[in-house]
């Protein structure tokens, strides 16, 4: 997978394995060689299971507080902090023990738990849309198409994703989505009113069951005391109605955009999950 090699050295009856740091190279060597290498030399006398539960919207300290006694009593469990709002819970041990721990952890984490294993927010949302026979479209300003890109990272997303608009300027918001000039003038592009007009114009033009609009200040410039960098409004349209949610993210420009995308997907996940 590259020019860097991996190697294993036995030193004083202990194996030391060195791998390249490039993620795709490390993963390829781990899956293709290291796992088999270890299984051959250290056959398990009892079966072990590894499960990873994934959360969004909680800080590491908050997840730790919810699972403190579990983490303390089981040294093989732990938390893995991922960038931009995700904390993963690692559970390792005998299958029955891991199953019991997972059941209890899921109960405590509640709706912050979005999936496990290879799940991603876009995969989970895509599955819900497909399962319920719903379609989705997007209208983006500050995220610049990242939301549509993320949704379409899932194979088969053409079954539910119909398309999107990148409306970066006020003029394009008006021309393509029908956002009234009076709304843009009196409330500005960064407002709940604009986010609502964007999502309403979006579903009117695409005819999808679900619509998502995003407008905000990704920074590092453009903020003010009243409307700071990281302020984002996301409009949501569902068959049962339309709503706008305000978010205030603390991150750099790429972080604000990523958090906006993940927050939008997570909100859609929660709403669709409640619909049963």
Protein Blocks (a to p, Z undefined) as FASTA:
>chain_A
ZZbdcddddeehiacddddfblklmmmmmmmmmmmmmmmmmccfbdcdddddddehiafk
lmmmmmmmmmmmmmkbccdddeehiacdddeddfklmmmmmmmmmmmnmmmlgbehjbcf
klmmmmmmmmnopacddddfklnommmmmmmmpghklmmpgbdcddfbfklmmmmnopaf
klmmmnojbdfklmmmmmmmmmmmnopabdcdddddebjghiafklgghiacdddddfkb
ccdddddddddfklmmmmmmmmmmmmmmmmmmmnZZ
